[in-house]
Each structure stands twice: as structure tokens, then as C-alpha cells.
């Protein structure tokens, strides 16, 4: 089983944790200008426009207090934090899955770390109830130490989560229970799709709470024919999956999930 920790992208450290090429771009800011009357010349707008230096892709307007933190800086902080918190053997097998959305406005680096042979059939992104997504506004008060602390705490909590997952593997669940849980938290159409996925997962894992978690994490981590990301003409897939992970993570800390384990 792999453990997946998602962070806004960013570099460097040991070779295995070098920043992927897709994320290694620089962002700069320039005064936002506009032409209120065609031919009359441009005037200063409100704020600044961020853009990629490699593609000149506009990334959005920001105010003066916005602080640009380069992907390479974030990645370096993350790699250093992982070195300090993760067992060395876990980093030896680390894999990085980079992705961006909207031309680079959002960037993601999924780190897959060896976490033991928990479930040989599972290739989904592991999403824990204490997922606690790391999110900070890009302001002058941005502190990269918070990112390092977050990574360290994630590994401290990991052993507790393993105990929780073991409970799920031995917690049986009826099809009607799974259906009721899904209908309470999703639209009828999505609930039906997830119930179908649960049936697939149950073939390998048995009809357990663990199989239901696996169905939900499959939905959150796959742009598949069953759970396709709608094509809007923009490269939004990574952002949509990130949103799904937020959605699923909140379910795992809710009363409904605890009730499934207690049943």
C-alpha cells in the first residue's frame, strides 16, 4: 500500500526528491495594466498580474500583499521536512507524481512513500481522516516552517492511522449499510456509481468498511471512465481530483463513518 500526501507543488534535496520538470517553472509579477478607451493608452490597473516566465501564461491578478513562493522553494522545504520525518527506507522508494491545472495556476506534487504491505491489491491514493490539507495564503506572513511542521506531524500520526485501518479491515458492512451511507453523502447518481465500485472492491477485500474506503479513495484519485472529470476545455483534472480528496477526507472524520465502525 502506498501513502499519498498532497501538497501545493514546489525543490531539491536528495536526487529522488528533485523537483519534477513539470513543476520547475518560475512565477513573476507585473503591474496590471488596461486600456479603458481603445487607442487612448494604457493605465495602471488595480494590483498585479502573475505570469509564468517560461510560457508567459497569465496566472491571475493579485494584490500587492501577495507573496510569490516559487515551486522550487516549496519543494525544497518539503523535501527537507520529509528527510527529517520519514524513515530512510521509505524515501528510497519515494515516487513523485506531478500535475498542474489551469496552465500552472495550481500545481501539485503527490508523494508516494513506502508504508508497508498493508493491502497488495490497492493502488489508490491513501486518504486519511486526519488528512488536514496544508493550506496557507500567499501573503507576506507566509511561513514555510508551518509546512515542515505539518509533514512531521503527519508521520507521527501515521501509526495511529494504521491501527484505524486495521479495524476497518475486520469491520463487516452490509450492502444496505453502504448504500445508506453513500446516499446520505452523495447525489443518487454518484451514490450508485460508488456502490458499484464498492462491490468491485469487496471481491478482493470482503464486504468491509475497508472496502468502502477503498471505493471512495478510488473515486478521489482516478479520472476514469467510471468517475470521469468533465472536459471543460481547461486542464482542470488535477484541481478536480484535489477537490474530491477534500470531499472524501471530510467523510472519514464524520460521525457517519464512526457509526459504520461501531455497527
Secondary structure, DSSP 8 states (H G I E B T S, - for coil): -EEEEEEE----SSGGG---GGG---EEEEEEEE-SSTTS--EEEEEEEEEETTT--EEEEE-TTB----HHHHHHHHHHHHHHHS-HHHHHT-EEEEEEEGGGTEEEEEEEEE--SS-TT--S----TT--------BTT--THHHHHHHHHHHHHHHHHHHHHHHHHT-B--HHHHHHHHHHHS-HHHHHHHHHHHHHHHHHH-SBHHHHHHHHHHHHH---STT-----SS--HHHHHHHHHHHHHHHTTSHHHHHHHH-
